[in-house]
């Protein structure tokens, strides 16, 4: 490893070991650990820092190199510092060990997205240490609470400290995967994302004694039926504006491309696709999705028939869908159970997208062509949500970028997001660290 790659690896390992696990509660996350780690790493090269902690322990860090021209566009490198919980029994190695094994760094966050956050910090520090003078402001933003809706992180900052983080252009998670042929590869860049419409479903029943269940109105039994109907619901196929280009960039036969572009045949193809990770991703690209992930029965007791059960449903919407569309989907899925379910909105952020006719897009294309001269950028709509949506709502152009090894399989990579045995290879860390350096110099030099 060269020096910068070594720094990225070591910083990534430390951030993994800090175990900033965000379980969705205000008391979790403890991202101040990673904020302090980042500040310690960035010290010593003349940079000024600001840490923000809207909720105890939920720390974010902002660092800025002021530009020489107040009219030049500003650029923010934004990476989140929190990770999702793990089930340790499903891992081959310690999920918070940050081990370097067989050319890969293992641990929760190695993919989502501490690899990018650490490489951004290394590039930012190197630019400062070497005296880089950007035309517009260059900002590094290590942000908390991306994994649970941004209320203790980017959204709070946008609402209360907008001037500290605003930038005309933003680079964040997560593009950089190769597709197509080795001779003419396509490199993914996320230019938009599906909407997030989390809902709490309150299923009602009648309390009673558990010794007499006959003909009783058990909320848990009804909730089970609600979950079953949601899991079986098939939302209609919808192709967004980037779908055709995404399909055309794939290294698959023409008849397979035609099937993926046919609303009548795409679902059948996805059911038969041998790589489950790829099939799941492509399904999410073409459908509004529903996942029942949390159940809460309050103070349930073995001998008490429950009268209320709450279900948290993760719904991801296609472009153009709003709260009315979401309710229509739920009504269709639940059928005659709908009158027995009270729907509460947890999150309701619609799909966002950034345009491509920008100087930052051109810079990304030039800088990707350094290591991969024949590659073209492949704009995509990511199926998850990121803090890019917060910046787009503020009026910024935001892209999810990165640059990974051509050997990294896209289907395998997608399964590592929030999955077991999350890990990233050293070549990808090296390529991404260099990409940030090249893009900043090209865009702001």
C-alpha positions in Angstrom: 0.0 0.0 0.0 1.1 3.5 -0.7 1.0 6.0 2.2 -2.4 7.5 1.4 -4.0 4.1 1.0 -2.4 3.0 4.3 -3.9 6.0 6.0 -7.4 5.2 4.6 -7.1 1.6 5.8 -6.0 2.6 9.3 -8.6 5.3 9.7 -11.3 2.9 8.4 -10.2 0.3 10.9 -10.4 2.8 13.8 -13.9 4.0 12.8 -15.2 0.4 12.6 -13.8 -0.3 16.1 -15.5 2.8 17.5 -18.8 0.8 17.1 -21.1 3.7 16.3 -24.2 1.6 16.0 -27.4 3.4 15.2 -30.4 1.3 16.2 -32.9 4.1 15.6 -33.2 5.4 19.1 -31.9 8.8 20.1 -29.6 7.2 22.7 -27.8 5.1 20.2 -25.2 5.9 17.6 -22.5 7.5 19.8 -21.1 9.1 16.6 -19.2 11.6 18.7 -16.5 8.8 18.9 -16.0 8.9 15.1 -16.3 12.7 15.1 -13.4 12.9 17.6 -11.4 10.3 15.6 -11.8 12.3 12.4 -10.9 15.6 14.2 -7.8 13.9 15.7 -6.8 12.6 12.2 -7.4 16.0 10.5 -5.4 18.0 13.1 -1.9 19.3 12.4 -2.3 20.8 8.9 -3.9 24.2 9.9 -7.5 23.2 9.6 -10.4 24.7 11.7 -13.1 22.4 13.0 -16.6 22.7 14.3 -18.4 19.8 16.1 -22.2 19.8 16.4 -24.0 17.6 18.9 -27.8 18.3 18.7 -28.4 15.2 20.9 -25.9 13.9 23.5 -23.4 11.6 21.8 -24.7 12.3 18.3 -21.8 14.3 17.1 -21.0 15.5 13.5 -17.9 17.3 12.3 -17.5 20.1 9.7 -14.1 21.2 8.3 -13.6 23.8 5.6 -10.9 25.1 3.3 -12.0 28.5 2.2 -11.9 29.3 -1.5 -10.1 32.1 -3.2 -13.2 33.2 -5.3 -16.5 33.8 -3.5 -18.3 33.3 -6.8 -16.8 29.9 -7.5 -18.9 26.9 -6.7 -18.4 25.2 -3.4 -17.9 21.4 -3.0 -18.7 19.2 0.0 -17.3 15.7 0.6 -19.9 14.2 2.9 -19.7 10.8 4.7 -21.8 9.4 7.5 -20.2 8.0 10.6 -22.9 5.7 12.0 -23.5 2.0 11.1 -26.5 -0.3 11.5 -26.7 -3.1 14.1 -25.3 -6.6 13.6 -26.2 -10.2 14.4 -22.8 -11.4 15.4 -23.6 -15.0 15.0 -23.9 -14.5 11.2 -20.3 -13.2 10.8 -17.2 -15.1 10.0 -15.0 -12.5 11.8 -15.5 -9.9 14.5 -17.9 -7.3 13.0 -16.2 -4.6 15.0 -12.6 -5.9 14.8 -11.7 -3.9 11.7 -9.4 -6.8 10.7 -7.3 -6.7 7.5 -7.5 -10.2 6.2 -6.6 -11.4 2.7 -6.5 -7.9 1.2 -9.9 -6.8 2.7 -10.9 -4.7 5.7 -13.7 -6.5 7.6 -16.3 -4.9 9.8 -19.7 -3.2 10.0 -19.5 0.0 8.0 -16.7 -1.2 5.7 -19.1 -0.8 2.8 -21.8 1.5 4.2 -20.1 3.9 4.3 -17.0 4.2 6.5 -14.8 3.2 3.5 -15.9 6.4 1.7 -15.9 8.6 4.8 -12.3 7.6 5.7 -11.0 8.0 2.2 -12.6 11.5 2.0 -10.9 12.5 5.2 -7.6 11.2 4.0 -7.9 13.1 0.7 -9.1 16.3 2.5 -6.2 16.2 4.9 -3.7 15.6 2.1 -5.0 18.5 0.1 -4.7 20.8 3.1 -1.2 19.5 3.9 0.0 20.1 0.4 -1.3 23.6 0.3 -4.1 23.1 -2.2 -6.0 26.4 -2.7 -9.5 25.7 -4.0 -11.3 28.3 -6.1 -14.6 27.7 -4.1 -15.0 26.5 -0.6 -14.1 22.9 0.0 -16.0 21.2 2.9 -15.6 17.9 4.7 -18.7 16.8 6.6 -18.6 13.7 8.8 -22.2 13.4 9.7 -24.2 11.4 12.3 -27.5 9.6 12.0 -27.8 8.8 8.3 -28.9 5.3 9.0 -32.1 6.3 10.8 -33.5 9.4 9.0 -30.9 12.2 9.7 -32.9 13.9 12.5 -29.8 14.0 14.6 -27.5 14.7 11.7 -27.9 16.2 8.2 -31.5 17.2 8.5 -30.9 18.8 11.9 -27.9 20.7 10.4 -29.9 21.8 7.4 -32.7 23.1 9.7 -30.4 24.8 12.3 -26.9 25.3 10.9 -27.5 25.5 7.1 -24.6 27.9 6.4 -22.1 25.6 8.1 -22.7 22.7 5.6 -24.3 24.1 2.5 -22.4 23.6 -0.8 -23.4 24.0 -4.4 -22.1 20.5 -5.1 -21.9 17.4 -3.0 -20.1 14.0 -3.3 -21.4 11.2 -1.0 -22.4 7.5 -1.2 -22.4 5.3 -3.1 -21.3 4.7 -6.7 -18.2 3.4 -8.3 -19.2 -0.1 -9.3 -18.2 -1.5 -12.7 -20.6 -3.0 -15.2 -20.5 -3.8 -18.9 -17.5 -5.3 -20.7 -13.8 -4.9 -19.5 -13.1 -3.1 -22.8 -15.8 -0.5 -22.3 -16.9 -0.5 -18.7 -19.6 1.7 -17.1 -19.0 3.2 -13.7 -22.1 3.8 -11.6 -22.8 7.2 -10.1 -26.0 7.6 -8.0 -27.7 10.8 -9.2 -31.0 10.2 -7.4 -32.7 8.0 -5.0 -36.1 6.4 -4.3 -38.3 8.0 -1.8 -38.6 6.8 1.8 -42.0 6.4 3.3 -41.7 4.6 6.6 -45.0 3.8 8.2 -46.2 2.6 11.6 -49.3 0.3 11.3 -51.3 0.1 14.5 -53.3 -3.1 14.5 -56.3 -3.2 16.9 -57.9 -6.0 18.7 -59.7 -6.8 22.0 -57.9 -7.8 25.2 -58.7 -11.0 27.0 -57.4 -13.9 29.0 -54.9 -16.2 27.2 -56.6 -19.3 28.5 -59.8 -18.5 26.5 -58.7 -17.7 22.9 -61.8 -19.1 21.2 -63.6 -16.5 19.1 -61.4 -13.7 20.5 -60.1 -10.6 18.6 -56.4 -11.1 19.0 -54.4 -8.1 17.6 -51.3 -10.3 17.2 -53.2 -12.8 15.0 -54.5 -9.9 12.9 -51.0 -8.4 12.7 -49.7 -11.6 11.4 -52.2 -11.5 8.6 -51.3 -7.9 7.9 -47.6 -8.8 7.6 -48.5 -11.7 5.3 -50.5 -9.5 2.9 -47.8 -6.8 2.8 -45.1 -9.5 2.0 -47.3 -10.9 -0.8 -48.3 -7.5 -2.3 -47.0 -7.0 -5.8 -46.6 -3.4 -6.7 -46.9 -2.6 -10.4 -43.7 -2.4 -12.4 -42.5 1.1 -13.1 -39.5 2.2 -15.1 -37.8 5.4 -14.1 -36.1 7.7 -16.6 -32.6 6.2 -16.0 -33.6 2.5 -16.2 -33.1 2.0 -19.9 -29.5 3.4 -19.7 -28.8 1.2 -16.7 -30.0 -1.9 -18.5 -28.1 -1.1 -21.7 -24.8 -0.8 -19.7 -25.1 -4.4 -18.4 -22.9 -7.1 -19.8 -25.8 -9.4 -20.6 -27.3 -10.8 -23.9 -29.6 -8.5 -25.9 -32.6 -10.8 -25.3 -32.1 -10.4 -21.5 -31.9 -6.6 -21.9 -35.2 -6.7 -23.8 -36.8 -8.7 -21.1 -35.6 -6.3 -18.4 -37.1 -3.4 -20.4 -40.5 -5.2 -20.8 -43.0 -4.4 -18.0 -44.8 -7.7 -18.8 -41.7 -9.9 -18.5 -39.3 -8.3 -16.1 -40.7 -9.9 -12.9 -40.5 -13.4 -14.4 -36.8 -12.8 -15.3 -36.0 -11.6 -11.8 -37.6 -14.7 -10.2 -35.3 -16.9 -12.3 -32.1 -14.9 -11.9 -29.5 -17.1 -10.1 -27.8 -14.2 -8.2 -30.3 -13.3 -5.5 -28.4 -10.0 -4.7 -28.6 -8.8 -8.3 -32.2 -9.8 -8.6 -33.2 -8.1 -5.4 -31.5 -4.9 -6.4 -33.1 -4.8 -9.9 -36.5 -5.5 -8.4 -36.1 -2.5 -6.1 -35.1 -0.4 -9.1 -38.4 -1.1 -10.8 -41.0 -1.4 -8.0 -42.2 0.4 -4.9 -41.2 -2.0 -2.1 -42.6 -2.9 1.3 -40.7 -4.6 4.1 -42.3 -5.3 7.5 -39.2 -5.2 9.8 -40.3 -4.3 13.3 -43.1 -5.5 15.6 -44.0 -4.0 19.0 -46.8 -5.4 21.2 -46.1 -3.1 24.1 -46.0 -4.9 27.5 -47.1 -8.3 26.1 -47.7 -11.1 28.5 -48.1 -14.8 27.8 -51.5 -15.1 29.4 -52.9 -11.8 28.0 -54.5 -11.5 24.5 -53.1 -8.2 23.1 -55.3 -5.4 22.0 -52.7 -3.5 20.1 -49.7 -4.5 18.0 -47.5 -2.0 16.1 -45.7 -2.8 12.9 -43.0 -0.6 11.3 -43.0 -0.9 7.5 -40.0 0.2 5.4 -41.6 1.5 2.1 -39.4 2.9 -0.7 -41.3 4.8 -3.4 -40.6 5.4 -7.1 -40.2 8.9 -8.6 -43.5 10.8 -8.6 -45.1 9.0 -5.7 -46.4 10.8 -2.7 -48.2 10.1 0.6 -51.5 9.6 -1.3 -49.8 7.0 -3.5 -48.4 5.2 -0.5 -51.8 5.0 1.2 -53.3 3.6 -2.1 -50.6 0.9 -2.1 -51.4 0.0 1.5 -55.1 -0.1 0.9 -54.6 -2.4 -2.1 -52.3 -4.7 -0.1 -54.5 -4.9 3.0 -57.9 -5.2 1.4 -60.6 -6.0 4.0 -58.0 -5.6 6.8 -57.5 -1.9 6.0 -60.3 -0.7 8.3 -58.6 -2.5 11.3 -55.2 -0.7 10.7 -54.3 2.8 11.8 -51.5 4.3 9.7 -49.0 6.7 11.2 -46.3 8.5 9.1 -42.7 8.1 10.4 -40.9 9.4 7.4 -42.2 10.8 4.1 -39.4 12.0 1.8 -40.1 11.8 -1.9 -37.7 10.6 -4.5 -35.0 13.2 -5.5 -32.7 13.5 -8.5 -29.8 15.7 -9.6 -29.2 16.8 -13.2 -26.2 15.6 -15.2 -25.3 18.7 -17.2 -22.9 20.0 -14.6 -19.2 20.7 -14.4 -18.9 18.2 -11.5 -20.3 15.5 -13.7 -17.6 16.4 -16.3 -14.9 16.3 -13.7 -16.0 12.9 -12.5 -15.9 11.6 -16.1 -12.4 12.9 -16.7 -11.0 11.6 -13.3 -12.5 8.1 -13.8 -10.8 8.0 -17.2 -7.4 8.3 -15.5 -7.3 4.7 -14.3 -10.0 3.5 -16.7 -9.6 5.3 -20.0 -12.5 3.7 -21.9 -15.0 3.9 -19.0 -18.2 6.0 -19.1 -20.3 7.2 -16.2 -23.5 5.3 -15.7 -26.1 7.5 -13.9 -28.4 5.5 -11.5 -31.2 5.9 -9.1 -30.2 4.2 -5.8 -32.8 2.2 -4.0 -31.8 3.3 -0.5 -31.9 6.7 1.0 -28.8 8.9 1.7 -28.2 12.3 3.1 -27.9 13.5 -0.5 -31.7 14.0 -0.4 -31.2 16.6 2.4 -28.8 18.6 0.2 -31.0 18.3 -2.9 -33.9 19.8 -0.9 -31.5 22.7 -0.1 -30.9 23.2 -3.8 -27.5 21.4 -4.2 -26.4 19.0 -6.9 -25.5 15.8 -5.1 -23.9 12.6 -6.6 -23.1 9.3 -4.9 -19.7 8.4 -6.2 -16.6 6.3 -5.5 -14.4 4.1 -7.5 -14.1 0.4 -6.8 -12.1 -2.5 -8.1 -13.3 -4.0 -11.4 -13.0 -7.4 -9.7 -15.7 -6.4 -7.2 -19.0 -8.2 -8.1 -22.0 -5.8 -7.9 -24.4 -8.5 -6.7 -22.0 -9.6 -3.9 -21.3 -6.0 -3.0 -25.0 -5.2 -2.6 -25.5 -8.1 -0.2 -22.9 -6.6 2.1 -25.0 -3.5 2.7 -26.5 -4.1 6.2 -25.6 -7.8 5.7 -23.2 -10.3 7.2 -19.4 -10.3 6.5 -19.3 -6.7 5.3 -15.8 -5.9 3.9 -14.0 -3.9 1.3 -10.8 -4.6 -0.6 -7.7 -2.4 -0.5 -7.7 -1.8 -4.2 -11.1 -0.1 -4.0 -9.9 2.0 -1.0 -6.9 3.1 -3.1 -8.9 3.9 -6.2 -11.5 5.9 -4.2 -9.0 7.9 -2.2 -7.3 8.9 -5.4 -10.7 9.7 -7.1 -11.5 12.3 -4.4 -8.1 14.0 -4.9 -8.4 14.0 -8.6 -12.0 15.4 -8.7 -11.3 18.2 -6.2 -8.2 19.3 -8.1 -10.0 19.1 -11.4 -13.2 20.8 -10.2 -11.7 23.4 -7.9 -8.1 23.8 -9.0 
